[in-house]
Amino acid sequence: MLKTGLFGAGGLLLAIGIALWVYGTNLEPTIGEAISNVFDQDFSDKRDILIYSGIGLTVLGAVSLLSGIVYGFNKRS
């Protein structure tokens, strides 16, 4: 049961993390956003948030998948 749950959760987290990572790297601010960021002094970049959260979810999903593999090989039925 735990093995299946780890594979399912790990695969889902891995897929979402890769999707956020790719979306964040391909996201470019428009010219209007760049100009408004200069005048508003709002430099919190949505791109960075998406990239870092994507990397974090990708690592978490990979660790979950690997722990599911290790648990699956060590479990005796």
CORHUFEN-V813868 format. One record per residue. PHI is phi in radians with two decimals (none if undefined). OMEGA is omega as a letter, one per 30 degrees, with the letter a starting at -180 (NA if undefined). BURIAL is 1 if it has 24 or more other C-alpha atoms within 12 Angstrom, else 0. Layout:
phi->PHI omega->OMEGA burial->BURIAL
phi->PHI omega->OMEGA burial->BURIAL
This chain:
phi->none omega->a burial->0
phi->-1.16 omega->l burial->0
phi->-1.07 omega->l burial->0
phi->-1.13 omega->l burial->0
phi->-1.13 omega->l burial->0
phi->-1.16 omega->l burial->1
phi->-1.14 omega->a burial->1
phi->-1.15 omega->a burial->0
phi->-1.17 omega->l burial->1
phi->-1.14 omega->l burial->1
phi->-1.13 omega->l burial->1
phi->-1.15 omega->l burial->0
phi->-1.11 omega->l burial->1
phi->-1.12 omega->a burial->1
phi->-1.15 omega->l burial->1
phi->-1.16 omega->l burial->1
phi->-1.10 omega->l burial->1
phi->-1.16 omega->l burial->1
phi->-1.11 omega->l burial->0
phi->-1.15 omega->l burial->1
phi->-1.10 omega->a burial->1
phi->-1.17 omega->l burial->0
phi->-1.10 omega->a burial->0
phi->-1.18 omega->l burial->1
phi->-1.28 omega->l burial->0
phi->-1.55 omega->a burial->0
phi->-1.42 omega->l burial->0
phi->-2.11 omega->l burial->0
phi->-1.24 omega->l burial->0
phi->-1.29 omega->l burial->0
phi->-1.11 omega->l burial->0
phi->-1.11 omega->l burial->0
phi->-1.15 omega->a burial->0
phi->-1.12 omega->l burial->0
phi->-1.19 omega->a burial->0
phi->-1.18 omega->l burial->0
phi->-1.14 omega->l burial->0
phi->-1.19 omega->a burial->0
phi->-1.36 omega->a burial->0
phi->-1.48 omega->a burial->0
phi->0.97 omega->l burial->0
phi->-1.89 omega->a burial->0
phi->-1.84 omega->l burial->0
phi->-1.28 omega->a burial->0
phi->-1.60 omega->l burial->0
phi->-1.11 omega->l burial->0
phi->-1.04 omega->a burial->0
phi->-1.11 omega->l burial->0
phi->-1.09 omega->l burial->0
phi->-1.16 omega->a burial->1
phi->-1.14 omega->a burial->1
phi->-1.18 omega->l burial->0
phi->-1.21 omega->l burial->1
phi->-1.12 omega->l burial->1
phi->-1.13 omega->l burial->1
phi->-1.10 omega->l burial->0
phi->-1.18 omega->l burial->1
phi->-1.13 omega->l burial->1
phi->-1.13 omega->l burial->1
phi->-1.09 omega->l burial->1
phi->-1.16 omega->l burial->1
phi->-1.16 omega->l burial->1
phi->-1.13 omega->l burial->0
phi->-1.13 omega->l burial->1
phi->-1.12 omega->l burial->1
phi->-1.14 omega->l burial->0
phi->-1.20 omega->l burial->1
phi->-1.17 omega->l burial->1
phi->-1.18 omega->l burial->0
phi->-1.10 omega->l burial->0
phi->-1.12 omega->a burial->0
phi->-1.17 omega->l burial->0
phi->-1.38 omega->a burial->0
phi->-1.56 omega->a burial->0
phi->-1.40 omega->l burial->0
phi->-1.85 omega->a burial->0
phi->-1.55 omega->NA burial->0
